[in-house]
Amino acid sequence: MPLDLRSPVWAALTTHPLRSPRAISGFCLLETLVVVVMIMILGGIAAPGLLRFQDQRRVSQAQYLVYQGLRSTQRQAMEKRQQHQFSLRDRQGQLEWANHPASVDPTRVTLWQPLTSGVTLASEDNTLTNSKGIYYVRFDFRGDVKSRLGTITLVGSGGRLSHRCVIVSTLIGALRQGEGHNKANGDRYCY
């Protein structure tokens, strides 16, 4: 049965204060301010976590690039049947890596690949061979390590909890990735 627009029921529905044109026209200033303040509070709570997540993501990406760089150097040494070297340097706050024959001095290498910006070498746990500010690992034609075993540890702005490392762990060229801890394992924090 259709509703008669002149009926008292229709009049009650259209004159209810919550259904008035003024009530549905928008928000008042106080309501808008409350919503804005709530959004700012939630943003203030979420921002540090988001920044920490982005920092850890950058460090993890740099760790992956170092790991893949070491693997490609090892593979190239086996394919070309000669010693190859993975070199890592800090050049004006930007970490760079290169893959080159071990007979070429790293200072003469022209093709350096940049790592993720905002990532630096940690002050501890960098135990690879270091010569003239360049950390390196050499692989022979079998892919075995011909330099000292060790660790490269990368860090963002998050301190030890954002540490990520790549560890050259055996003379036969085994590589693994690790992450930072607050508690030392021996004298290392990244394992």
N, C-alpha and C positions, 0 to 999 in steps of 0.2 A: 504494500500500500504506500503510495508516494506521500512524502511529507509536504503538508501545506505550508507555504512560506508565510502565511498570515497567522499561523497557529501560535499559541502561547509557548509551545515547546521550542519552536524555531527562534522565537524572540528571546527565550532564556539562553539558548545556545549562543546567539550572536551578541548578547549584552553581558556575558560573563566577563569579569575583569581580566582573566588570563587570555581571553580570546579577542580582546579589544585591539584595534589597529595599533595603538601606542605600544602595547606589550609585545607585539611580534615585530616591531620595526627595527630592533637591534639591541645592543648591549649598552648599559650605562657606563659612565667613566669608571666608577668603582669596580665593576665586574671586569672591565678590561685591564685595569691596573693589577687586580688580584691575579689574573691569568698571566700577565707579563712577569710579575714577581715570581710566580711558581715556575715558569719556564726558566728564568734566570737561576733560581736555586737548583733546579734539576741539572741545568747546564754546568753550573759550578761543581756539582757532585760528579758528573760524568766526564768532564774535561780531563782531569789528571789520568784517569784510566785510559781514555782514548789516546792521550799523548804517550803514555807508557806502552800501549799496544803498538802504536806507529813506530816508536823507537826500537822495540824488540823486533818488529817486522824488518826494519832497515838492517839491523845487525844480523838477523837470520839470512837475509838476502845476500849480504856481503860474505857471510860464512859459506853459503852455498857456492858463490862465485869463486872463492879461494879453493874450496874443495874440488870444484870442477876444473879449475885452472891447474891444480896439482895432478889430477887424473889425466888431463889432456897432455900435460908435459910428460908424464910417465908413458902414455900411449905413443907419443911422438918419438920418444927415445927408443922404444921397441920397434916402431915402424921404420925409422931411419937408421937403426942399428948404430947409434952413437949416443954419447952422453948428452943429456939435455938438462937444463936448469930452469926451475921456477924461481923467480925473484919477486920480492915484494918490498916496496919502498913507500915512505911518506914524503910527498912532495908538496910543500906549502899547505899542509893540513888535509891534503887529499891522498888517500891510499891508492896505489897503482900496482898492477902486477904485469909481469912479462914472462913469456915462454921463449927460450932461446937456446942455441947450442951452448954447452958448457965451456967451449973454447972462446966464446965471445964474452968480454968483460961486460957486466951489467951496466956500467956507466956509458958504454958505447951503444947500447940497445936504443933504438929510436921508437919502437912500437910498444907503448905501455897502455894497458887497459885500465881505466878508472874503476874503482869499486864504488859502492853506494856512498853518496855524500852524507856527512854527519856521523860517519863511523871512523873510529881511530883505533890505533893499537893500544891495548890495555897496558897499564904500567907494570903488570906482573904476568907471569906465565908465557912469555915470549922467549922460547928456548931454542929456536932454530939457529943455525949458524948465521952470524951477522958480520958483514964486512962493509965498511964505509957507509953504514946506515941502511944497508940492503940485506934483508933476510932472504935466505935461499935454501933450496933443496935440490940436490943433483940426483938424477936417475941414470943408470947405465943402460946398455942395450937390452938387458933382460928385464928392465923395470925395477931393479933393485936400487936401494938408496946408497949413494956413494958420498954422503955427507952426514953430519951428525943428526940423530933423531931428535925430534922436539915438537914444539907446539907453537902455533900462531894464535893469539887470542885477540879478538876484536871486541870493541865496546862502544856503546852509544852513550847517551846522557844518563842512562839508568843505573850506572854503577855496576857492582858485581852481578846483580841479578839479570842484567842484560848482556853479560859476557857470553860470547859464543866462540868456540875454538875449533881448529882443525888440527888433528894430532897425527904426526907421522910416527907410527908406533912400532914398526918392525923393519929390519934391514931388507926384507923382501918386498918392501913398498906398501905395506898395509896402511891404509888411511882410515881415520874415523872422525866423526864430529862429536863435540861435547858442548856442555853448557855450564855457565857459572853457578857457583854455590856460595853460601855464606860461610860454610864450614870447610876448612882446608882438608884435602886428602894428601897427607904428607906436607909438601910445601906448595901444592897447586890448588887453585880455586876453580879452575875450569877442567872438568873431567867428564 
